[in-house]
Amino acid sequence: MTFRYSQVEIDKLTPEQRMIDDLRNKPIRRRNTQFRLMQGNILAYTFDETLPGWGSPGLNKMPFKQVVDQALENATAEGRHYYKQDFQVASNAVAKVTGDIYETLTSAILWDAATHWNRFMCGGDWPASPRYQRPTAGRSPKRQVAVLNLPRRYDWVHLLEPQATAKISELRDSLGGRDLSMPTSTPDIAIVVLPEDVRADDVWRTPIANLRLPAQAVLRDAHKLVKGKVEPGEIILAMALKSSLRSDRLYQPLYEANVMQLILEGHLGAPRVEFEVHALTAEGTSADDIYRAASLHSAGMPYAHRAVRELYQPDDGSQIIARFLSFLDQRMAQVAL
């Protein structure tokens, strides 16, 4: 396991596997980037054998921010090893890749939790190690779920079945006639009930177990398997993930949540749509106060609820899994057998 930097292991990597790309002699147009952080390779190197929450007790209970930071520390150490004092990466590039690593790593951890859940729902055994609370919801293939890591700028509406997307198109066309719009932005992760015609695919019951490049491809492409097949009420949870929350960006997830709830609950008759904000740190912000805001769609109604159900700052990989499984146990018990 190469979770921590090892010069011996680094020297075994081919140039294509390295975490740093030297761009000094192949500049990018209109940029002055000298070294590029190779996100996929960083993940593949750091989590080549296991995932937090599914590995050794030390890794499972390690503070999650420290886990994420370790991936960037590995890349930085490689850069210094090969390029010495020449190595430098802009702070905004580090921040972007940190956020992307946090998102992908969380998706992978939740993916494996969902595969164990799905296997159990289809009559399989519950894993004995690591030990997590066995579900109490009645078993049924209808209660399987998918963890979808949605691409940047992907319109989540594309997940919905044709009748639902047609109604959304009507709404947008009506607004467009008055020079108005209803833009949707993308949650980073969507949890959906598996549509009937994809339930038999073993991919939904197969843990990826690591973040080597093939495993990353599974996460990256999963949304394609359910595109155009999800019922409005089958998007049971959406997540916005931020490595850190800044005061000037607090309202972006609030907007995302309100639009999803307005469209799904208000126009398509879906039950309550849960939306969460996950962050490694929210220090120095008023996020807790802001995220008590009611969903605009529900405000003034007897069923009024928050737009953002919770601001969650993960302690460690084990907690992420236990919390997610608890949510599934409560929410999926409501799905008819």
RADAFEN-V710215 format. One record per helix or strand of 3 or more residues. SS is the DSSP state (hx for helix, st for strand). FROM is the first residue (numbers start at 0). TO is the last residue. If there is no record, write none. Layout:
{{SS/FROM/TO} {SS/FROM/TO}}
This chain:
{{hx/6/9} {hx/14/16} {st/19/21} {st/34/36} {hx/38/45} {hx/56/59} {hx/63/85} {hx/90/120} {hx/140/142} {st/144/148} {hx/155/158} {hx/161/175} {st/188/192} {hx/195/197} {hx/201/204} {hx/212/225} {hx/231/233} {st/234/241} {hx/246/266} {st/273/278} {hx/286/289} {st/309/311} {hx/316/331}}
